[in-house]
Amino acid sequence: MPMQPWFADAKLGIFLHYGIYAVDGVAESWAFYGGEMTREQYMRQLRGFTAAAYDPRAWADLFVRAGARYAVLTARHHDGVALWDTGAPHGLSVARDTPAGRDLVAGYADALRERGLRVGLYYSHSDWSHPDYPTVRHPDPDPLQVPVNDNRLSSPEPGAEDPAAWRRYLAYRNAQVRELTTRYRPDLLWFDGEWERSPEQWGIDELADEILAVNPRTVLNARMLHRGDYATPEQGVPLTPPDGPWELCLTVNDSWGYQGHDDRHKSVGQLVRYFTETIGAGGNLLLDVGPREDGGITPEQTERLEGLGGWISRHAAAVHGTVAGLPAGHHYGPSTLSGDRRTLYLTCFDAPRETVSVRGLRNRVRRVSVVGTGAELGHRVTGGLHDVPGVLWIDAPAAADTDPHATVLAVELDGELDLYRGAGRG
């Protein structure tokens, strides 16, 4: 199936790392994998996970206010604790093993669909709690990834491999993915943990075929390896965008899940920068929040989602229905381009003082205005020689027409965008 068109125009999704790790506010799964605590200490958090304030409709309402078009919930992280009542052998579940005592995925999926949002579910290939998981070793691990063959929670000692146990593990994983696809019919499956095995060991082709047999329109991320539909860089806008569809996943503070001590929240202005730089390069932003163990999203993270949503609402024309804008060097800031390629949207992070310039634009400009206020701005071209176009100068908007986070100018062209990319006269 071709890539689903809804994904490219979504622009913003909300990532939710929600699980028992919020009880003590420790790193999701990695706290025991990396030795910060024992697995037994980590799993004691099962006793304190209540989901007492879990309100998926309130989540969905917040995501709409944030301007998101989809969300992705950690249905199961590497710790093996599922947020639904899994029937897979050896599977841990908040429905069965915590005071929460219920399926948390069903309400989430229903609430998102009620608000017109696409449903995404995160699922880790790896399970550092399953007895059959550490039974084979990666034949050729990536040296830039976590050293997978050195930790006994993920790999056996050399010579101690057990292929029969590994087949049992794959049956468990496939059964859980089958539960997710058939019960909740997600629009997107966001896999993780892929670095710990080879594509052949994971049985990627068989798993992808089974998922798409249930719903051929399911979008799969790149952690389904060669069967993924889009790339997933983390925590920083790539200087060179990936080829094809992509999505930047980014935390609001420095943590994926809830960690009460982490007060290093990005400001609304910083999030607007990440967002505009991402969509200007043709990607989506998947912005992560970590709910508390009771299911509430903190006021600090709520405030930032709403702040970003306010900016998106005021500048919707420059967000939805657009594609990647100008390559670097034409404008000092990110930009997007309307779907018909006849309107260029220039983002200015700082209030322009005298003029805003655009270089290498071959088109004639019909009109320039400020997105959100409609104020029309003067413009002129100076210079140019033979096939090298002059510089477009746009008068700075009045202070009343600027945005505190980022001002966007709409440049209406006489035809489809036509850029000069040459080196000038030799």
C-alpha positions in Angstrom: 0.0 0.0 0.0 1.2 3.6 -0.6 1.8 5.8 2.4 -1.5 6.9 3.9 -2.1 10.6 3.0 -3.4 11.5 6.4 0.1 11.0 7.9 1.9 13.7 5.8 -0.8 16.3 6.5 -1.1 15.5 10.3 2.0 17.6 11.1 1.7 17.0 14.9 1.1 13.9 17.0 1.3 13.4 20.7 3.5 10.6 22.2 2.4 9.2 25.6 4.9 7.2 27.6 2.5 5.8 30.3 3.2 2.9 32.5 4.2 1.6 35.9 7.5 3.5 35.7 5.5 6.7 36.6 4.9 5.3 40.1 8.5 6.0 41.3 9.2 8.3 38.4 12.1 6.3 37.0 13.3 5.7 33.5 10.9 3.5 31.6 12.3 -0.1 31.4 15.9 1.3 31.3 16.0 1.8 35.1 16.4 -2.0 35.6 18.1 -2.8 32.3 20.9 -0.3 33.1 21.2 -1.3 36.8 19.7 1.8 38.4 17.5 -0.7 40.3 16.9 -4.4 40.3 14.1 -5.8 38.2 12.4 -6.9 41.4 12.5 -3.3 42.7 11.2 -2.0 39.4 8.3 -4.4 39.3 7.2 -3.4 42.8 5.7 -0.4 41.1 3.0 -2.7 39.9 1.4 -2.4 43.3 1.2 1.4 43.1 -0.1 1.9 39.6 -3.8 3.0 40.0 -4.8 5.0 36.9 -7.2 6.6 39.3 -7.4 9.9 37.4 -7.2 8.3 33.9 -9.6 10.1 31.6 -8.9 9.4 28.0 -11.5 11.9 26.8 -9.7 14.6 28.6 -6.5 13.5 26.9 -8.2 13.6 23.5 -9.6 17.1 24.2 -6.2 18.3 25.2 -4.6 16.8 22.0 -7.2 18.6 19.9 -6.4 21.9 21.7 -2.7 21.2 21.0 -3.4 21.0 17.2 -2.5 17.3 17.0 -4.1 15.0 14.4 -2.9 11.7 16.0 -1.4 10.2 19.2 0.8 7.2 20.0 0.4 5.4 23.4 2.9 3.0 24.8 0.8 -0.2 24.8 3.8 -2.1 26.0 7.4 -0.9 26.6 10.5 -3.0 26.9 9.6 -3.9 30.6 6.8 -6.2 29.3 3.9 -4.6 31.1 0.9 -4.3 28.8 -1.7 -1.6 29.2 -4.4 -4.0 28.0 -5.6 -7.3 29.3 -3.3 -9.5 27.2 -3.9 -13.2 27.1 -0.5 -14.0 25.8 1.5 -16.5 28.0 3.8 -14.9 30.5 2.5 -11.5 29.6 2.3 -8.9 32.4 -0.8 -6.6 32.3 -2.0 -3.6 34.2 -5.5 -5.1 33.9 -4.5 -8.2 35.9 -1.4 -7.2 37.9 -2.0 -3.7 39.2 -4.7 -1.8 41.2 -5.7 -0.1 37.9 -7.5 -3.4 37.1 -8.7 -2.6 33.6 -7.8 -2.3 30.0 -6.4 1.2 29.3 -6.0 1.0 25.6 -9.7 0.5 24.6 -10.8 3.8 26.2 -7.9 5.6 24.7 -8.7 4.4 21.2 -12.4 5.1 21.6 -11.8 8.7 22.9 -9.4 9.6 20.1 -11.8 8.4 17.4 -14.6 10.4 19.0 -12.6 13.5 18.5 -11.5 12.7 15.0 -7.9 11.8 15.9 -5.9 8.9 14.4 -5.0 6.1 16.8 -1.4 5.1 17.2 0.0 2.4 19.5 3.6 1.9 20.5 4.8 -1.7 21.0 8.3 -2.9 21.7 9.6 -6.0 19.9 11.8 -6.7 23.0 10.6 -7.8 26.4 13.2 -7.7 29.1 10.9 -9.6 31.5 9.9 -12.5 29.4 11.7 -15.8 30.2 12.1 -16.8 26.6 13.5 -13.4 25.4 17.2 -13.6 26.2 17.7 -16.8 24.2 19.4 -15.7 21.0 22.2 -13.3 20.2 22.3 -10.7 17.5 24.5 -12.0 14.7 25.8 -8.6 13.7 24.9 -5.8 16.2 25.2 -2.2 15.3 28.2 -0.7 17.2 26.4 2.6 17.4 23.5 1.1 19.3 23.2 -0.2 22.9 25.6 -3.3 23.2 22.8 -5.9 23.0 24.9 -9.0 23.5 26.4 -7.9 26.8 23.3 -7.8 28.9 21.8 -11.0 30.2 18.3 -9.5 30.2 18.4 -9.4 26.4 20.9 -12.0 25.2 22.3 -15.3 26.5 25.9 -16.1 27.1 27.8 -17.2 24.0 27.0 -20.8 23.2 23.8 -20.8 25.4 21.3 -20.0 22.6 18.0 -21.8 22.7 16.2 -21.5 19.3 13.1 -23.3 20.6 12.7 -20.8 23.3 13.1 -18.0 20.8 10.3 -19.4 18.7 8.1 -19.4 21.8 9.0 -15.7 22.3 8.1 -14.8 18.7 4.7 -16.6 19.2 4.1 -14.5 22.3 5.1 -11.3 20.5 3.0 -12.1 17.5 0.0 -13.0 19.7 0.2 -9.6 21.5 0.5 -7.7 18.2 -2.5 -9.7 16.9 -4.5 -8.6 20.0 -3.7 -5.0 19.3 -4.5 -5.0 15.6 -7.8 -7.0 15.9 -9.2 -5.4 19.1 -8.2 -1.7 18.5 -7.5 -1.5 14.8 -4.8 1.2 15.1 -4.1 3.6 12.3 -0.4 3.5 13.2 1.8 0.9 14.9 5.0 2.5 16.4 7.5 -0.3 17.0 10.7 -0.1 19.1 13.5 -2.4 20.3 14.4 -3.5 16.8 18.1 -3.0 17.4 18.4 -6.1 19.6 17.9 -8.7 16.8 18.3 -9.0 13.0 15.2 -8.7 10.7 15.4 -12.4 10.1 15.4 -13.2 13.8 12.4 -10.9 14.3 10.5 -12.4 11.5 9.7 -8.9 10.3 8.2 -9.9 6.9 5.8 -12.4 8.5 4.8 -9.9 11.2 4.2 -7.1 8.7 2.2 -9.4 6.5 0.0 -10.4 9.4 -0.6 -6.8 10.5 -1.5 -5.7 6.9 -3.8 -8.6 6.4 -5.9 -7.3 9.3 -5.8 -3.7 8.1 -3.8 -2.9 4.9 -3.9 0.8 5.7 -1.9 0.4 8.9 1.1 2.8 9.0 4.3 1.2 10.3 7.3 3.1 11.5 10.9 2.4 10.5 11.5 0.2 13.5 9.8 -2.4 11.5 13.1 -2.2 9.6 12.7 -2.8 5.8 8.9 -2.9 6.1 8.6 0.5 7.8 6.8 3.3 6.0 8.6 6.3 7.6 11.8 7.3 9.4 11.8 8.2 13.1 14.7 10.4 14.2 14.7 11.3 18.0 15.3 14.4 20.1 16.8 16.7 17.4 15.7 18.1 14.0 18.0 16.3 11.4 20.2 18.7 9.5 19.6 16.6 6.4 16.0 15.3 6.4 15.5 11.6 5.8 14.3 10.6 2.3 10.6 10.0 2.2 8.1 10.5 5.1 9.5 11.1 8.5 8.6 12.1 12.1 10.7 13.6 14.8 9.9 12.3 18.3 10.8 14.8 21.0 10.2 15.1 24.7 8.6 18.2 26.3 11.2 18.0 29.1 14.2 15.6 29.1 12.2 12.5 30.0 9.9 10.2 28.0 7.9 9.0 31.0 6.9 10.9 34.1 9.8 11.9 36.3 8.8 14.4 38.9 12.3 15.8 39.4 12.6 16.7 35.7 11.6 20.4 35.4 13.7 21.1 32.3 10.6 21.8 30.2 11.1 23.4 26.8 9.3 26.7 26.4 6.3 27.2 24.1 8.6 29.3 21.9 11.2 26.5 21.7 8.5 24.0 20.8 7.2 26.3 18.1 10.8 26.4 16.7 11.1 22.6 16.7 7.6 22.3 15.1 8.2 24.8 12.3 11.7 23.5 11.6 10.3 20.0 11.4 7.4 20.7 9.1 9.5 23.0 7.0 11.7 20.1 6.2 8.8 17.8 5.4 8.4 15.9 8.7 5.9 15.5 11.5 6.6 16.3 15.1 5.6 13.6 17.6 5.7 15.5 20.9 6.0 13.3 24.0 4.4 13.8 27.4 4.6 11.5 30.4 1.4 11.2 32.4 1.6 10.6 36.2 0.8 7.1 37.4 -2.8 8.1 38.0 -3.2 9.1 34.4 -3.1 12.9 34.8 -0.9 15.0 32.5 1.0 17.6 34.5 0.0 21.3 34.4 3.5 22.2 33.0 3.1 19.8 30.0 -0.6 20.8 29.5 0.4 24.4 29.4 3.0 23.8 26.7 0.7 21.6 24.5 -2.0 24.3 24.7 0.6 27.0 23.9 1.8 25.2 20.8 -1.8 24.6 19.8 -2.6 28.2 20.1 0.2 29.1 17.7 -0.9 26.3 15.2 -4.5 27.6 15.3 -3.4 31.2 14.5 -1.2 29.9 11.6 -3.2 27.0 10.3 -2.9 28.1 6.7 0.9 27.7 6.9 0.7 24.3 8.6 -2.0 22.0 7.1 -2.2 21.4 3.4 1.5 22.3 3.0 4.7 20.6 2.0 8.4 21.2 2.8 9.4 24.8 1.9 12.6 26.4 0.8 16.0 24.7 0.9 18.5 26.3 3.3 20.0 29.5 2.1 17.0 31.1 0.5 15.5 32.5 3.7 16.8 32.8 7.3 14.3 30.5 8.9 12.0 27.6 8.0 9.2 27.8 5.5 6.4 25.7 4.1 4.8 25.7 0.6 1.1 25.4 -0.1 -0.1 22.2 -1.8 -0.6 24.0 -5.1 3.0 25.3 -4.8 1.8 28.9 -5.3 2.1 30.3 -1.8 5.3 30.4 0.3 5.0 30.7 4.0 8.1 32.2 5.7 8.6 31.8 9.4 10.4 34.6 11.3 11.4 33.7 14.8 12.5 37.2 15.8 10.3 40.2 15.0 11.6 41.5 11.7 13.2 45.0 12.0 13.5 46.5 8.6 13.0 43.9 5.9 12.7 40.1 5.3 14.7 38.8 2.3 14.3 35.8 0.0 17.0 34.9 -2.4 16.9 32.9 -5.6 13.1 33.4 -6.2 12.4 33.4 -10.0 8.7 34.0 -9.6 7.0 37.4 -9.5 5.3 38.1 -6.2 1.6 39.0 -6.4 1.1 39.8 -2.7 2.6 39.4 0.8 0.6 39.4 4.0 1.0 38.4 7.6 -0.7 35.1 8.5 -3.2 35.5 11.3 -3.8 39.3 10.9 -4.0 39.6 7.1 -1.9 42.8 7.1 -0.5 43.4 3.6 3.2 44.2 3.3 5.2 46.1 0.7 7.8 44.3 -1.3 10.4 44.9 -4.0 13.2 43.2 -5.9 16.7 44.6 -6.2 19.6 43.3 -8.3 19.7 40.3 -10.5 21.7 39.5 -13.7 20.7 37.3 -16.6 19.3 34.1 -15.2 20.3 35.0 -11.6 17.2 36.6 -9.9 17.5 39.6 -7.6 16.7 39.6 -3.9 13.1 39.9 -2.8 12.8 42.4 0.1 9.6 42.4 2.2 8.8 45.3 4.5 8.8 44.3 8.2 5.3 44.0 9.7 4.1 46.5 12.4 4.7 45.3 16.0 0.9 44.7 16.4 1.1 42.1 13.5 3.9 40.1 14.9 3.6 36.9 17.0 5.4 36.4 20.3 6.8 33.0 19.2 7.1 33.2 15.4 5.6 35.4 12.8 4.6 33.9 9.4 4.5 35.8 6.1 2.4 34.5 3.2 4.1 35.2 -0.1 1.7 34.7 -3.0 3.4 33.8 -6.3 2.5 34.2 -10.0 2.8 30.5 -10.5 4.3 27.4 -9.0 7.5 28.0 -7.0 10.5 28.4 -9.3 13.9 28.6 -7.6 17.4 29.5 -8.9 19.9 27.0 -7.4 23.0 27.9 -9.5 26.3 29.4 -8.6 26.0 32.6 -10.6 28.2 33.9 -13.4 31.4 32.0 -13.7 
